[in-house]
Each structure stands twice: as structure tokens, then as C-alpha cells.
Amino acid sequence: MGFIIIDANCGSDFNPVSEDAEPIINWLICGNGKVIAGGQLKTELLRCSFGRLYRELILAGRILEIHEGEVNQLARALEKNTISNDSHIIALAMLSNCRLLFSRDKTLQKDFKNKDLINNPRGKIYSKRQHKSLLRWCP
């Protein structure tokens, strides 16, 4: 089972499905992929064009939600250690052990690859279709 965190700044890639998001959709529907969400990110994803797909994926069992209280508490503690305004995404990665992020936010990408925040294993960034090898494809 593979997991991915989808930053809300890529939510519009899913409606309509962009060339970059197509491998993720295939992985979620045909493969064994799941989306990690919770706390502020869940709210952001539901408000953007990803919201409709979010509801479908939750019904299909393809979203793993992390408890909002845990995410918020850790995110507040991480705020002073992150350069982005997305400490809630770093908190999700830490709580879920998810190490794959779909984002085009450069400061969040730096935080996600910061070994002092995400380590054992290190975080990986998916930002375009050419990164599809990061997804674990079904045979």
C-alpha cells in the first residue's frame, strides 16, 4: 500500500484531470494508492476543485484521515521549524509516515525534504507526470 499527500495547490489538477495528475488518479483507482488527509489539509482539499473527488475517494476507502486534533497539535509545535506556511502537511507526514507529496509549493517542498523534519525515510516530491516512478504501480 502506498500513500501520498496532495497539497491543495494541486487540487485543480484533478478537475479536470491534468496530465500531471493522471498517473496519481490511475494509481488511486487501479493500484493500491491512498491519499493521506486530515486537519487543515482536509478542509483545504474539500474547498478546492479536489473536493468532489475527495468525497468519492473516501467512499471507496482510498483516503486515510488522520485525527484533526493530533494534526493541529503537532502543526502548532512545528511552526517555528518550518519555512513554509504548511506545518500541517509536515505534521500529516510525520503522523502517518507518508513520504510522498504532490505539490508545486517550493517552500513546502524544502520543508518536506528537510531531514530534520522528515527522515527515515526521507520525503519525496511528485510535481509532474515524469515523477510517476515514485508511485507504486499495480502489475
N, CA, C and O atoms as a GROMACS GRO file, in nm:
protein
  556
    1MET      N    1   0.084  -0.118   0.000
    1MET     CA    2   0.000   0.000   0.000
    1MET      C    3   0.089   0.124   0.000
    1MET      O    4   0.178   0.137   0.083
    2GLY      N    5   0.063   0.212  -0.092
    2GLY     CA    6   0.139   0.337  -0.100
    2GLY      C    7   0.050   0.455  -0.064
    2GLY      O    8  -0.071   0.453  -0.086
    3PHE      N    9   0.112   0.558  -0.010
    3PHE     CA   10   0.038   0.676   0.034
    3PHE      C   11   0.096   0.802  -0.028
    3PHE      O   12   0.215   0.810  -0.057
    4ILE      N   13   0.009   0.902  -0.046
    4ILE     CA   14   0.051   1.031  -0.098
    4ILE      C   15  -0.028   1.141  -0.025
    4ILE      O   16  -0.145   1.122   0.009
    5ILE      N   17   0.038   1.252  -0.002
    5ILE     CA   18  -0.028   1.372   0.047
    5ILE      C   19  -0.041   1.466  -0.072
    5ILE      O   20   0.057   1.490  -0.143
    6ILE      N   21  -0.160   1.518  -0.094
    6ILE     CA   22  -0.185   1.608  -0.206
    6ILE      C   23  -0.206   1.748  -0.151
    6ILE      O   24  -0.304   1.773  -0.080
    7ASP      N   25  -0.116   1.839  -0.183
    7ASP     CA   26  -0.127   1.978  -0.140
    7ASP      C   27  -0.245   2.042  -0.214
    7ASP      O   28  -0.268   2.013  -0.332
    8ALA      N   29  -0.317   2.127  -0.145
    8ALA     CA   30  -0.433   2.193  -0.206
    8ALA      C   31  -0.393   2.277  -0.327
    8ALA      O   32  -0.478   2.305  -0.412
    9ASN      N   33  -0.266   2.319  -0.336
    9ASN     CA   34  -0.226   2.398  -0.453
    9ASN      C   35  -0.225   2.315  -0.581
    9ASN      O   36  -0.211   2.369  -0.690
   10CYS      N   37  -0.240   2.184  -0.568
   10CYS     CA   38  -0.251   2.094  -0.685
   10CYS      C   39  -0.393   2.040  -0.701
   10CYS      O   40  -0.418   1.957  -0.788
   11GLY      N   41  -0.485   2.086  -0.619
   11GLY     CA   42  -0.622   2.038  -0.624
   11GLY      C   43  -0.689   2.058  -0.758
   11GLY      O   44  -0.768   1.975  -0.802
   12SER      N   45  -0.657   2.169  -0.825
   12SER     CA   46  -0.719   2.196  -0.955
   12SER      C   47  -0.670   2.100  -1.063
   12SER      O   48  -0.730   2.093  -1.170
   13ASP      N   49  -0.563   2.027  -1.037
   13ASP     CA   50  -0.513   1.928  -1.132
   13ASP      C   51  -0.607   1.808  -1.147
   13ASP      O   52  -0.591   1.727  -1.238
   14PHE      N   53  -0.704   1.798  -1.058
   14PHE     CA   54  -0.791   1.680  -1.057
   14PHE      C   55  -0.931   1.706  -1.114
   14PHE      O   56  -1.012   1.614  -1.124
   15ASN      N   57  -0.959   1.830  -1.153
   15ASN     CA   58  -1.090   1.861  -1.210
   15ASN      C   59  -1.081   1.977  -1.307
   15ASN      O   60  -1.091   2.092  -1.263
   16PRO      N   61  -1.061   1.955  -1.436
   16PRO     CA   62  -1.044   1.824  -1.499
   16PRO      C   63  -0.905   1.768  -1.468
   16PRO      O   64  -0.816   1.841  -1.426
   17VAL      N   65  -0.889   1.639  -1.490
   17VAL     CA   66  -0.762   1.573  -1.458
   17VAL      C   67  -0.654   1.619  -1.554
   17VAL      O   68  -0.666   1.606  -1.676
   18SER      N   69  -0.547   1.673  -1.498
   18SER     CA   70  -0.434   1.721  -1.578
   18SER      C   71  -0.343   1.605  -1.616
   18SER      O   72  -0.355   1.494  -1.562
   19GLU      N   73  -0.254   1.632  -1.708
   19GLU     CA   74  -0.155   1.532  -1.748
   19GLU      C   75  -0.070   1.491  -1.628
   19GLU      O   76  -0.032   1.374  -1.616
   20ASP      N   77  -0.040   1.585  -1.539
   20ASP     CA   78   0.043   1.554  -1.422
   20ASP      C   79  -0.031   1.470  -1.319
   20ASP      O   80   0.029   1.386  -1.253
   21ALA      N   81  -0.161   1.491  -1.305
   21ALA     CA   82  -0.240   1.418  -1.205
   21ALA      C   83  -0.289   1.283  -1.253
   21ALA      O   84  -0.326   1.198  -1.172
   22GLU      N   85  -0.291   1.261  -1.383
   22GLU     CA   86  -0.344   1.136  -1.438
   22GLU      C   87  -0.277   1.011  -1.379
   22GLU      O   88  -0.349   0.916  -1.344
   23PRO      N   89  -0.143   1.006  -1.366
   23PRO     CA   90  -0.084   0.886  -1.305
   23PRO      C   91  -0.129   0.865  -1.160
   23PRO      O   92  -0.141   0.751  -1.115
   24ILE      N   93  -0.153   0.973  -1.088
   24ILE     CA   94  -0.199   0.960  -0.950
   24ILE      C   95  -0.340   0.902  -0.947
   24ILE      O   96  -0.369   0.812  -0.868
   25ILE      N   97  -0.427   0.953  -1.032
   25ILE     CA   98  -0.565   0.901  -1.040
   25ILE      C   99  -0.562   0.752  -1.074
   25ILE      O  100  -0.632   0.673  -1.009
   26ASN      N  101  -0.483   0.713  -1.172
   26ASN     CA  102  -0.474   0.570  -1.209
   26ASN      C  103  -0.426   0.487  -1.093
   26ASN      O  104  -0.476   0.377  -1.069
   27TRP      N  105  -0.327   0.538  -1.020
   27TRP     CA  106  -0.270   0.469  -0.905
   27TRP      C  107  -0.373   0.453  -0.794
   27TRP      O  108  -0.379   0.350  -0.728
   28LEU      N  109  -0.454   0.558  -0.773
   28LEU     CA  110  -0.556   0.553  -0.669
   28LEU      C  111  -0.670   0.459  -0.706
   28LEU      O  112  -0.724   0.389  -0.620
   29ILE      N  113  -0.707   0.458  -0.832
   29ILE     CA  114  -0.823   0.380  -0.875
   29ILE      C  115  -0.785   0.236  -0.909
   29ILE      O  116  -0.854   0.142  -0.868
   30CYS      N  117  -0.677   0.218  -0.984
   30CYS     CA  118  -0.639   0.084  -1.033
   30CYS      C  119  -0.533   0.017  -0.947
   30CYS      O  120  -0.521  -0.106  -0.947
   31GLY      N  121  -0.458   0.096  -0.874
   31GLY     CA  122  -0.348   0.041  -0.796
   31GLY      C  123  -0.384   0.030  -0.650
   31GLY      O  124  -0.499   0.008  -0.613
   32ASN      N  125  -0.283   0.044  -0.568
   32ASN     CA  126  -0.305   0.031  -0.424
   32ASN      C  127  -0.270   0.161  -0.351
   32ASN      O  128  -0.224   0.158  -0.237
   33GLY      N  129  -0.293   0.274  -0.416
   33GLY     CA  130  -0.262   0.403  -0.356
   33GLY      C  131  -0.373   0.459  -0.271
   33GLY      O  132  -0.491   0.431  -0.293
   34LYS      N  133  -0.334   0.537  -0.172
   34LYS     CA  134  -0.428   0.607  -0.084
   34LYS      C  135  -0.376   0.748  -0.060
   34LYS      O  136  -0.256   0.774  -0.062
   35VAL      N  137  -0.470   0.839  -0.036
   35VAL     CA  138  -0.439   0.978  -0.002
   35VAL      C  139  -0.444   0.992   0.149
   35VAL      O  140  -0.534   0.939   0.214
   36ILE      N  141  -0.346   1.063   0.204
   36ILE     CA  142  -0.346   1.097   0.346
   36ILE      C  143  -0.401   1.238   0.360
   36ILE      O  144  -0.360   1.329   0.287
   37ALA      N  145  -0.495   1.256   0.450
   37ALA     CA  146  -0.552   1.389   0.474
   37ALA      C  147  -0.590   1.401   0.621
   37ALA      O  148  -0.589   1.304   0.696
   38GLY      N  149  -0.623   1.522   0.660
   38GLY     CA  150  -0.666   1.548   0.797
   38GLY      C  151  -0.638   1.692   0.834
   38GLY      O  152  -0.556   1.759   0.770
   39GLY      N  153  -0.706   1.739   0.936
   39GLY     CA  154  -0.685   1.874   0.985
   39GLY      C  155  -0.711   1.979   0.878
   39GLY      O  156  -0.807   1.969   0.802
   40GLN      N  157  -0.625   2.079   0.874
   40GLN     CA  158  -0.640   2.191   0.780
   40GLN      C  159  -0.635   2.146   0.635
   40GLN      O  160  -0.706   2.202   0.551
   41LEU      N  161  -0.553   2.045   0.603
   41LEU     CA  162  -0.545   2.000   0.464
   41LEU      C  163  -0.678   1.942   0.418
   41LEU      O  164  -0.720   1.966   0.304
   42LYS      N  165  -0.746   1.867   0.502
   42LYS     CA  166  -0.877   1.813   0.465
   42LYS      C  167  -0.971   1.927   0.429
   42LYS      O  168  -1.041   1.921   0.328
   43THR      N  169  -0.974   2.030   0.512
   43THR     CA  170  -1.060   2.146   0.486
   43THR      C  171  -1.023   2.212   0.354
   43THR      O  172  -1.112   2.246   0.275
   44GLU      N  173  -0.893   2.230   0.328
   44GLU     CA  174  -0.848   2.294   0.204
   44GLU      C  175  -0.886   2.210   0.083
   44GLU      O  176  -0.931   2.264  -0.018
   45LEU      N  177  -0.868   2.079   0.091
   45LEU     CA  178  -0.900   1.991  -0.022
   45LEU      C  179  -1.049   1.988  -0.052
   45LEU      O  180  -1.090   1.982  -0.168
   46LEU      N  181  -1.131   1.991   0.053
   46LEU     CA  182  -1.275   1.991   0.032
   46LEU      C  183  -1.325   2.121  -0.030
   46LEU      O  184  -1.428   2.122  -0.097
   47ARG      N  185  -1.254   2.230  -0.008
   47ARG     CA  186  -1.294   2.361  -0.059
   47ARG      C  187  -1.248   2.386  -0.203
   47ARG      O  188  -1.303   2.472  -0.272
   48CYS      N  189  -1.148   2.313  -0.248
   48CYS     CA  190  -1.096   2.336  -0.383
   48CYS      C  191  -1.162   2.236  -0.479
   48CYS      O  192  -1.249   2.160  -0.439
   49SER      N  193  -1.119   2.238  -0.603
   49SER     CA  194  -1.182   2.151  -0.703
   49SER      C  195  -1.155   2.002  -0.679
   49SER      O  196  -1.212   1.917  -0.749
   50PHE      N  197  -1.070   1.969  -0.584
   50PHE     CA  198  -1.046   1.830  -0.546
   50PHE      C  199  -1.160   1.777  -0.459
   50PHE      O  200  -1.172   1.656  -0.438
   51GLY      N  201  -1.244   1.866  -0.407
   51GLY     CA  202  -1.347   1.829  -0.311
   51GLY      C  203  -1.439   1.717  -0.355
   51GLY      O  204  -1.467   1.626  -0.278
   52ARG      N  205  -1.487   1.723  -0.478
   52ARG     CA  206  -1.578   1.619  -0.528
   52ARG      C  207  -1.507   1.483  -0.532
   52ARG      O  208  -1.564   1.382  -0.490
   53LEU      N  209  -1.384   1.483  -0.582
   53LEU     CA  210  -1.307   1.358  -0.587
   53LEU      C  211  -1.278   1.308  -0.446
   53LEU      O  212  -1.278   1.187  -0.422
   54TYR      N  213  -1.252   1.399  -0.353
   54TYR     CA  214  -1.227   1.362  -0.214
   54TYR      C  215  -1.343   1.278  -0.161
   54TYR      O  216  -1.323   1.172  -0.100
   55ARG      N  217  -1.464   1.326  -0.184
   55ARG     CA  218  -1.582   1.255  -0.136
   55ARG      C  219  -1.593   1.116  -0.199
   55ARG      O  220  -1.629   1.020  -0.131
   56GLU      N  221  -1.562   1.106  -0.327
   56GLU     CA  222  -1.567   0.976  -0.395
   56GLU      C  223  -1.459   0.882  -0.341
   56GLU      O  224  -1.483   0.763  -0.320
   57LEU      N  225  -1.339   0.936  -0.320
   57LEU     CA  226  -1.229   0.853  -0.270
   57LEU      C  227  -1.252   0.806  -0.126
   57LEU      O  228  -1.214   0.695  -0.091
   58ILE      N  229  -1.314   0.890  -0.045
   58ILE     CA  230  -1.342   0.848   0.093
   58ILE      C  231  -1.442   0.732   0.094
   58ILE      O  232  -1.429   0.639   0.173
   59LEU      N  233  -1.541   0.739   0.005
   59LEU     CA  234  -1.638   0.629  -0.005
   59LEU      C  235  -1.573   0.501  -0.057
   59LEU      O  236  -1.615   0.391  -0.021
   60ALA      N  237  -1.472   0.515  -0.141
   60ALA     CA  238  -1.402   0.400  -0.198
   60ALA      C  239  -1.294   0.347  -0.104
   60ALA      O  240  -1.227   0.248  -0.136
   61GLY      N  241  -1.275   0.411   0.010
   61GLY     CA  242  -1.171   0.367   0.103
   61GLY      C  243  -1.031   0.403   0.059
   61GLY      O  244  -0.934   0.337   0.098
   62ARG      N  245  -1.018   0.507  -0.022
   62ARG     CA  246  -0.888   0.547  -0.076
   62ARG      C  247  -0.829   0.671  -0.009
   62ARG      O  248  -0.730   0.727  -0.056
   63ILE      N  249  -0.892   0.713   0.101
   63ILE     CA  250  -0.837   0.824   0.180
   63ILE      C  251  -0.824   0.778   0.324
   63ILE      O  252  -0.917   0.722   0.382
   64LEU      N  253  -0.708   0.801   0.380
   64LEU     CA  254  -0.684   0.773   0.520
   64LEU      C  255  -0.679   0.908   0.592
   64LEU      O  256  -0.590   0.989   0.567
   65GLU      N  257  -0.775   0.931   0.679
   65GLU     CA  258  -0.782   1.057   0.751
   65GLU      C  259  -0.715   1.044   0.888
   65GLU      O  260  -0.742   0.951   0.964
   66ILE      N  261  -0.628   1.138   0.916
   66ILE     CA  262  -0.559   1.144   1.045
   66ILE      C  263  -0.639   1.240   1.134
   66ILE      O  264  -0.686   1.344   1.087
   67HIS      N  265  -0.653   1.207   1.259
   67HIS     CA  266  -0.734   1.284   1.354
   67HIS      C  267  -0.691   1.430   1.358
   67HIS      O  268  -0.574   1.462   1.374
   68GLU      N  269  -0.790   1.518   1.342
   68GLU     CA  270  -0.766   1.662   1.334
   68GLU      C  271  -0.691   1.717   1.455
   68GLU      O  272  -0.600   1.799   1.440
   69GLY      N  273  -0.727   1.673   1.574
   69GLY     CA  274  -0.662   1.723   1.696
   69GLY      C  275  -0.513   1.692   1.698
   69GLY      O  276  -0.432   1.777   1.736
   70GLU      N  277  -0.477   1.571   1.659
   70GLU     CA  278  -0.336   1.532   1.655
   70GLU      C  279  -0.259   1.616   1.553
   70GLU      O  280  -0.148   1.663   1.580
   71VAL      N  281  -0.320   1.634   1.435
   71VAL     CA  282  -0.255   1.711   1.328
   71VAL      C  283  -0.234   1.855   1.373
   71VAL      O  284  -0.125   1.910   1.359
   72ASN      N  285  -0.338   1.915   1.428
   72ASN     CA  286  -0.330   2.056   1.469
   72ASN      C  287  -0.228   2.078   1.580
   72ASN      O  288  -0.153   2.175   1.577
   73GLN      N  289  -0.225   1.988   1.676
   73GLN     CA  290  -0.132   2.000   1.788
   73GLN      C  291   0.013   1.993   1.739
   73GLN      O  292   0.096   2.076   1.777
   74LEU      N  293   0.044   1.894   1.656
   74LEU     CA  294   0.180   1.881   1.604
   74LEU      C  295   0.214   1.997   1.510
   74LEU      O  296   0.327   2.046   1.512
   75ALA      N  297   0.119   2.040   1.429
   75ALA     CA  298   0.143   2.151   1.336
   75ALA      C  299   0.182   2.278   1.411
   75ALA      O  300   0.273   2.349   1.370
   76ARG      N  301   0.113   2.306   1.522
   76ARG     CA  302   0.148   2.424   1.602
   76ARG      C  303   0.290   2.413   1.656
   76ARG      O  304   0.364   2.511   1.657
   77ALA      N  305   0.328   2.295   1.700
   77ALA     CA  306   0.463   2.274   1.754
   77ALA      C  307   0.570   2.288   1.645
   77ALA      O  308   0.683   2.325   1.675
   78LEU      N  309   0.534   2.258   1.520
   78LEU     CA  310   0.630   2.262   1.410
   78LEU      C  311   0.645   2.399   1.345
   78LEU      O  312   0.741   2.423   1.272
   79GLU      N  313   0.552   2.489   1.370
   79GLU     CA  314   0.550   2.619   1.301
   79GLU      C  315   0.683   2.692   1.305
   79GLU      O  316   0.723   2.754   1.206
   80LYS      N  317   0.751   2.688   1.417
   80LYS     CA  318   0.879   2.761   1.430
   80LYS      C  319   0.994   2.692   1.356
   80LYS      O  320   1.100   2.752   1.337
   81ASN      N  321   0.973   2.567   1.314
   81ASN     CA  322   1.079   2.491   1.246
   81ASN      C  323   1.060   2.481   1.095
   81ASN      O  324   1.144   2.424   1.026
   82THR      N  325   0.951   2.537   1.044
   82THR     CA  326   0.923   2.527   0.900
   82THR      C  327   0.937   2.664   0.834
   82THR      O  328   0.913   2.767   0.897
   83ILE      N  329   0.978   2.664   0.708
   83ILE     CA  330   0.987   2.789   0.633
   83ILE      C  331   0.859   2.816   0.555
   83ILE      O  332   0.832   2.931   0.518
   84SER      N  333   0.780   2.713   0.531
   84SER     CA  334   0.652   2.729   0.461
   84SER      C  335   0.542   2.760   0.563
   84SER      O  336   0.564   2.754   0.684
   85ASN      N  337   0.425   2.791   0.512
   85ASN     CA  338   0.309   2.810   0.600
   85ASN      C  339   0.224   2.682   0.601
   85ASN      O  340   0.103   2.688   0.621
   86ASP      N  341   0.289   2.569   0.580
   86ASP     CA  342   0.220   2.440   0.568
   86ASP      C  343   0.268   2.339   0.672
   86ASP      O  344   0.290   2.222   0.640
   87SER      N  345   0.286   2.384   0.796
   87SER     CA  346   0.331   2.292   0.900
   87SER      C  347   0.230   2.177   0.920
   87SER      O  348   0.268   2.070   0.966
   88HIS      N  349   0.104   2.200   0.884
   88HIS     CA  350   0.003   2.094   0.895
   88HIS      C  351   0.032   1.978   0.800
   88HIS      O  352  -0.001   1.863   0.831
   89ILE      N  353   0.094   2.006   0.686
   89ILE     CA  354   0.130   1.899   0.592
   89ILE      C  355   0.250   1.820   0.645
   89ILE      O  356   0.254   1.698   0.632
   90ILE      N  357   0.345   1.890   0.703
   90ILE     CA  358   0.460   1.821   0.765
   90ILE      C  359   0.409   1.734   0.880
   90ILE      O  360   0.456   1.622   0.899
   91ALA      N  361   0.315   1.786   0.958
   91ALA     CA  362   0.258   1.710   1.069
   91ALA      C  363   0.190   1.583   1.017
   91ALA      O  364   0.206   1.476   1.076
   92LEU      N  365   0.114   1.594   0.908
   92LEU     CA  366   0.049   1.476   0.849
   92LEU      C  367   0.153   1.372   0.809
   92LEU      O  368   0.135   1.252   0.834
   93ALA      N  369   0.260   1.417   0.746
   93ALA     CA  370   0.365   1.324   0.704
   93ALA      C  371   0.428   1.254   0.824
   93ALA      O  372   0.454   1.134   0.820
   94MET      N  373   0.451   1.328   0.930
   94MET     CA  374   0.512   1.269   1.049
   94MET      C  375   0.418   1.169   1.117
   94MET      O  376   0.460   1.061   1.157
   95LEU      N  377   0.291   1.206   1.128
   95LEU     CA  378   0.195   1.119   1.198
   95LEU      C  379   0.160   0.994   1.118
   95LEU      O  380   0.133   0.889   1.177
   96SER      N  381   0.160   1.004   0.986
   96SER     CA  382   0.119   0.891   0.902
   96SER      C  383   0.236   0.812   0.847
   96SER      O  384   0.218   0.701   0.796
   97ASN      N  385   0.356   0.867   0.857
   97ASN     CA  386   0.477   0.810   0.797
   97ASN      C  387   0.469   0.811   0.644
   97ASN      O  388   0.540   0.736   0.577
   98CYS      N  389   0.384   0.897   0.588
   98CYS     CA  390   0.375   0.915   0.443
   98CYS      C  391   0.494   1.000   0.398
   98CYS      O  392   0.523   1.103   0.458
   99ARG      N  393   0.561   0.956   0.294
   99ARG     CA  394   0.682   1.026   0.250
   99ARG      C  395   0.674   1.070   0.104
   99ARG      O  396   0.777   1.095   0.042
  100LEU      N  397   0.553   1.082   0.050
  100LEU     CA  398   0.535   1.127  -0.088
  100LEU      C  399   0.436   1.243  -0.089
  100LEU      O  400   0.326   1.233  -0.034
  101LEU      N  401   0.475   1.352  -0.152
  101LEU     CA  402   0.394   1.474  -0.156
  101LEU      C  403   0.377   1.521  -0.299
  101LEU      O  404   0.474   1.530  -0.374
  102PHE      N  405   0.252   1.550  -0.338
  102PHE     CA  406   0.223   1.614  -0.467
  102PHE      C  407   0.204   1.762  -0.438
  102PHE      O  408   0.102   1.803  -0.382
  103SER      N  409   0.301   1.842  -0.477
  103SER     CA  410   0.297   1.987  -0.452
  103SER      C  411   0.389   2.058  -0.548
  103SER      O  412   0.488   2.003  -0.596
  104ARG      N  413   0.353   2.184  -0.575
  104ARG     CA  414   0.441   2.270  -0.654
  104ARG      C  415   0.487   2.390  -0.571
  104ARG      O  416   0.549   2.482  -0.625
  105ASP      N  417   0.458   2.389  -0.443
  105ASP     CA  418   0.497   2.495  -0.350
  105ASP      C  419   0.644   2.472  -0.311
  105ASP      O  420   0.676   2.377  -0.240
  106LYS      N  421   0.730   2.561  -0.359
  106LYS     CA  422   0.875   2.542  -0.341
  106LYS      C  423   0.917   2.544  -0.194
  106LYS      O  424   1.003   2.466  -0.154
  107THR      N  425   0.856   2.631  -0.112
  107THR     CA  426   0.897   2.633   0.029
  107THR      C  427   0.848   2.507   0.102
  107THR      O  428   0.918   2.455   0.188
  108LEU      N  429   0.728   2.460   0.068
  108LEU     CA  430   0.680   2.335   0.126
  108LEU      C  431   0.769   2.219   0.082
  108LEU      O  432   0.800   2.130   0.162
  109GLN      N  433   0.810   2.219  -0.043
  109GLN     CA  434   0.900   2.114  -0.092
  109GLN      C  435   1.030   2.113  -0.012
  109GLN      O  436   1.082   2.006   0.021
  110LYS      N  437   1.083   2.230   0.018
  110LYS     CA  438   1.206   2.238   0.100
  110LYS      C  439   1.182   2.180   0.239
  110LYS      O  440   1.264   2.104   0.290
  111ASP      N  441   1.070   2.215   0.300
  111ASP     CA  442   1.037   2.159   0.432
  111ASP      C  443   1.024   2.007   0.424
  111ASP      O  444   1.074   1.937   0.512
  112PHE      N  445   0.957   1.957   0.321
  112PHE     CA  446   0.931   1.814   0.308
  112PHE      C  447   1.060   1.736   0.286
  112PHE      O  448   1.070   1.619   0.323
  113LYS      N  449   1.159   1.800   0.226
  113LYS     CA  450   1.288   1.733   0.201
  113LYS      C  451   1.390   1.762   0.312
  113LYS      O  452   1.502   1.712   0.306
  114ASN      N  453   1.352   1.841   0.412
  114ASN     CA  454   1.440   1.873   0.523
  114ASN      C  455   1.454   1.752   0.615
  114ASN      O  456   1.357   1.708   0.676
  115LYS      N  457   1.575   1.697   0.623
  115LYS     CA  458   1.595   1.574   0.701
  115LYS      C  459   1.572   1.595   0.850
  115LYS      O  460   1.552   1.498   0.923
  116ASP      N  461   1.574   1.719   0.896
  116ASP     CA  462   1.543   1.744   1.037
  116ASP      C  463   1.392   1.734   1.065
  116ASP      O  464   1.351   1.718   1.180
  117LEU      N  465   1.312   1.742   0.960
  117LEU     CA  466   1.167   1.730   0.974
  117LEU      C  467   1.116   1.594   0.928
  117LEU      O  468   1.040   1.529   0.999
  118ILE      N  469   1.158   1.552   0.810
  118ILE     CA  470   1.112   1.426   0.752
  118ILE      C  471   1.235   1.339   0.726
  118ILE      O  472   1.318   1.371   0.641
  119ASN      N  473   1.246   1.230   0.800
  119ASN     CA  474   1.363   1.144   0.788
  119ASN      C  475   1.322   1.000   0.817
  119ASN      O  476   1.220   0.975   0.882
  120ASN      N  477   1.401   0.908   0.769
  120ASN     CA  478   1.380   0.764   0.793
  120ASN      C  479   1.242   0.716   0.754
  120ASN      O  480   1.164   0.682   0.843
  121PRO      N  481   1.207   0.710   0.630
  121PRO     CA  482   1.281   0.756   0.512
  121PRO      C  483   1.255   0.904   0.483
  121PRO      O  484   1.164   0.965   0.539
  122ARG      N  485   1.337   0.959   0.396
  122ARG     CA  486   1.327   1.099   0.356
  122ARG      C  487   1.204   1.120   0.269
  122ARG      O  488   1.152   1.027   0.208
  123GLY      N  489   1.158   1.245   0.263
  123GLY     CA  490   1.044   1.281   0.182
  123GLY      C  491   1.079   1.290   0.035
  123GLY      O  492   1.191   1.328  -0.001
  124LYS      N  493   0.983   1.256  -0.051
  124LYS     CA  494   0.999   1.266  -0.196
  124LYS      C  495   0.887   1.352  -0.252
  124LYS      O  496   0.776   1.354  -0.199
  125ILE      N  497   0.919   1.425  -0.358
  125ILE     CA  498   0.825   1.520  -0.417
  125ILE      C  499   0.781   1.472  -0.555
  125ILE      O  500   0.864   1.441  -0.641
  126TYR      N  501   0.651   1.467  -0.574
  126TYR     CA  502   0.590   1.443  -0.705
  126TYR      C  503   0.532   1.577  -0.747
  126TYR      O  504   0.445   1.631  -0.678
  127SER      N  505   0.580   1.632  -0.859
  127SER     CA  506   0.525   1.760  -0.904
  127SER      C  507   0.483   1.757  -1.051
  127SER      O  508   0.417   1.850  -1.099
  128LYS      N  509   0.520   1.651  -1.121
  128LYS     CA  510   0.482   1.640  -1.262
  128LYS      C  511   0.480   1.493  -1.303
  128LYS      O  512   0.533   1.406  -1.235
  129ARG      N  513   0.417   1.469  -1.416
  129ARG     CA  514   0.397   1.333  -1.469
  129ARG      C  515   0.527   1.252  -1.475
  129ARG      O  516   0.526   1.131  -1.452
  130GLN      N  517   0.637   1.318  -1.504
  130GLN     CA  518   0.765   1.249  -1.516
  130GLN      C  519   0.810   1.186  -1.384
  130GLN      O  520   0.904   1.107  -1.382
  131HIS      N  521   0.745   1.220  -1.273
  131HIS     CA  522   0.779   1.163  -1.143
  131HIS      C  523   0.694   1.039  -1.110
  131HIS      O  524   0.696   0.991  -0.997
  132LYS      N  525   0.621   0.988  -1.210
  132LYS     CA  526   0.529   0.876  -1.183
  132LYS      C  527   0.600   0.751  -1.130
  132LYS      O  528   0.535   0.664  -1.071
  133SER      N  529   0.730   0.740  -1.150
  133SER     CA  530   0.802   0.624  -1.096
  133SER      C  531   0.801   0.624  -0.942
  133SER      O  532   0.830   0.522  -0.880
  134LEU      N  533   0.767   0.738  -0.882
  134LEU     CA  534   0.757   0.744  -0.736
  134LEU      C  535   0.634   0.670  -0.684
  134LEU      O  536   0.627   0.633  -0.567
  135LEU      N  537   0.538   0.649  -0.772
  135LEU     CA  538   0.416   0.579  -0.735
  135LEU      C  539   0.440   0.428  -0.748
  135LEU      O  540   0.512   0.384  -0.838
  136ARG      N  541   0.383   0.353  -0.662
  136ARG     CA  542   0.394   0.206  -0.673
  136ARG      C  543   0.279   0.158  -0.758
  136ARG      O  544   0.163   0.158  -0.717
  137TRP      N  545   0.313   0.117  -0.878
  137TRP     CA  546   0.210   0.077  -0.973
  137TRP      C  547   0.170  -0.068  -0.952
  137TRP      O  548   0.251  -0.151  -0.912
  138CYS      N  549   0.041  -0.097  -0.981
  138CYS     CA  550  -0.006  -0.236  -0.976
  138CYS      C  551   0.045  -0.308  -1.100
  138CYS      O  552   0.057  -0.246  -1.206
  139PRO      N  553   0.074  -0.438  -1.090
  139PRO     CA  554   0.127  -0.511  -1.207
  139PRO      C  555   0.028  -0.522  -1.320
  139PRO      O  556   0.058  -0.581  -1.423
   0.00000   0.00000   0.00000
